């Protein structure tokens, strides 16, 4: 018996479709038309906390608007996940304990990974020094590692989190298929 495929919370797909409707009103109907109608119906009918197979919205967006625009959109979309109900509690607690800077935001997102994804690997943050950390996405399924749109979405994740923290940061990003891992070395000004 093969392992089940990756799952995500319906809320992520629902929020991304709403975001695209606001950001790309002229293209949203074409993006939606690229999605499997049954999958789209499941996304729209599901309660936000339901587990669903990834509906391939990033792939449809990339096909319709191109890689550069997909990265820009993901960069602006991902920081909103820190406000998602599934992560908000982590974020509020971490902010009270540690302040809300880049390191805390990365920690919150890593801790929330398992609450927002199933059968999609794990996430952790390794502190490398003041203003430096390595974000690990590990044990990723081959289907994720071979999907260009998902890899671009992860790039948007890292850039968007740095932007959300006004961190004036940068990152170096590696996809390591043999190790089933994506890593991002993140740097920012620790003085703020």
C-alpha positions in Angstrom: 0.0 0.0 0.0 1.4 3.4 -1.0 1.6 6.3 1.4 -1.3 8.8 1.2 -0.6 12.0 -0.7 -0.1 15.4 0.7 -3.1 17.1 2.3 -3.7 20.7 3.3 -6.4 22.6 5.2 -9.2 23.9 2.9 -8.8 27.3 4.5 -5.5 27.9 2.7 -6.9 27.2 -0.7 -10.1 29.2 0.0 -8.1 32.2 1.2 -5.7 32.0 -1.8 -8.7 32.0 -4.2 -10.1 35.0 -2.5 -6.7 36.7 -2.6 -6.4 36.0 -6.3 -9.9 37.4 -6.9 -8.8 40.7 -5.3 -5.3 40.8 -6.8 -6.0 39.4 -10.3 -9.7 40.2 -11.0 -9.2 40.0 -14.7 -7.5 36.6 -14.5 -9.3 34.8 -11.7 -11.9 33.2 -14.0 -9.2 31.8 -16.2 -7.3 30.5 -13.2 -10.4 28.8 -11.9 -11.1 27.4 -15.3 -7.7 25.6 -15.2 -8.7 23.8 -12.0 -10.5 20.4 -12.0 -14.2 21.3 -11.5 -14.7 18.6 -8.9 -11.7 19.7 -6.9 -12.8 23.4 -7.1 -16.2 22.3 -5.8 -14.6 20.4 -2.9 -12.5 23.5 -2.0 -15.6 25.7 -2.0 -17.9 23.3 -0.1 -15.4 22.3 2.6 -15.3 23.7 6.1 -12.1 25.7 6.5 -10.5 23.1 8.8 -11.2 20.1 6.5 -8.2 18.2 5.0 -8.2 18.3 1.2 -5.7 17.3 -1.5 -3.8 20.3 -2.8 -6.0 21.7 -5.6 -3.1 22.9 -7.7 -4.1 26.6 -7.6 -0.4 27.6 -7.7 0.1 25.6 -10.9 -3.0 27.1 -12.5 -1.8 30.6 -11.5 1.7 30.0 -12.9 0.2 28.6 -16.2 -2.0 31.7 -16.5 0.3 34.5 -15.2 3.8 33.1 -15.4 6.5 32.3 -12.8 7.4 35.9 -11.9 3.9 36.9 -11.1 3.3 33.7 -9.1 6.3 34.5 -7.0 5.1 38.1 -6.4 1.6 36.9 -5.5 2.9 34.2 -3.1 5.2 36.8 -1.5 2.2 38.9 -0.6 -0.1 36.1 0.2 1.9 34.0 2.7 2.4 36.5 5.5 -1.4 36.4 6.0 -1.0 32.9 7.2 0.5 34.2 10.4 -3.0 35.6 11.0 -4.9 32.4 10.1 -6.8 31.0 13.0 -4.7 27.9 13.1 -1.5 29.9 13.6 -2.8 33.0 15.4 -2.5 31.4 18.8 1.1 30.4 18.2 1.9 33.8 16.9 0.3 35.7 19.8 2.0 33.5 22.4 5.4 33.8 20.7 5.0 37.6 20.3 4.2 37.9 24.0 7.2 35.8 25.0 9.8 36.8 22.4 8.5 39.8 20.5 7.4 39.5 16.9 10.6 39.6 14.8 11.8 37.4 11.9 13.0 34.6 14.1 9.7 34.4 15.9 7.7 34.5 12.7 9.8 31.6 11.2 9.4 29.6 14.4 5.6 30.2 14.4 5.3 29.1 10.7 7.4 26.0 11.4 5.3 25.1 14.4 2.1 25.6 12.4 3.3 23.5 9.5 1.9 20.3 10.9 -1.4 22.0 11.7 -1.8 23.2 8.1 -0.3 20.2 6.2 -0.4 16.4 6.4 1.8 13.9 4.6 3.8 16.9 3.4 6.9 16.6 5.5 7.9 18.7 8.5 9.3 22.2 9.2 11.8 23.4 11.6 14.0 26.5 12.2 17.6 26.3 13.2 19.1 29.4 14.7 22.5 30.2 13.2 23.4 33.3 15.1 22.1 36.9 15.5 20.0 37.8 12.5 20.6 34.3 10.9 18.5 31.2 10.7 18.0 28.2 8.5 14.4 27.2 7.7 14.1 23.4 6.9 11.2 21.7 5.1 12.1 18.1 5.5 10.7 14.7 4.4 8.9 16.3 1.5 7.1 14.0 -0.9 8.7 13.6 -4.4 5.5 15.0 -5.9 6.2 18.3 -4.0 9.9 18.5 -4.8 9.2 18.0 -8.5 6.5 20.6 -8.8 7.9 23.9 -10.0 4.9 26.0 -8.9 5.1 24.6 -5.3 8.9 25.3 -5.2 8.2 28.9 -6.3 5.4 29.1 -3.7 8.0 28.2 -1.0 10.3 30.9 -2.3 7.4 33.3 -1.9 6.8 32.1 1.6 10.4 32.9 2.7 10.4 36.3 1.0 6.9 37.2 2.3 7.8 36.3 5.9 10.9 38.6 5.7 8.7 41.3 4.2 6.0 40.9 6.9 8.6 41.5 9.6 10.1 44.5 7.8 13.3 42.7 8.2 15.3 44.1 5.3 16.5 40.6 4.9 17.6 38.1 2.2 17.7 34.4 1.8 19.5 31.7 -0.1 17.3 28.9 -1.1 18.1 25.3 -1.9 16.0 22.4 -3.2 17.7 19.1 -2.3 15.6 16.3 -3.9 17.9 13.4 -2.9 17.5 14.5 0.7 13.8 15.2 0.3 14.4 18.7 1.7 14.1 22.4 0.9 16.3 24.8 2.9 16.5 28.6 3.1 19.3 30.4 4.8 17.7 33.6 6.1 19.6 36.7 7.1 18.2 40.0 8.5 19.3 43.0 10.5 19.0 41.8 14.2 18.9 45.4 15.3 15.6 45.9 13.5 
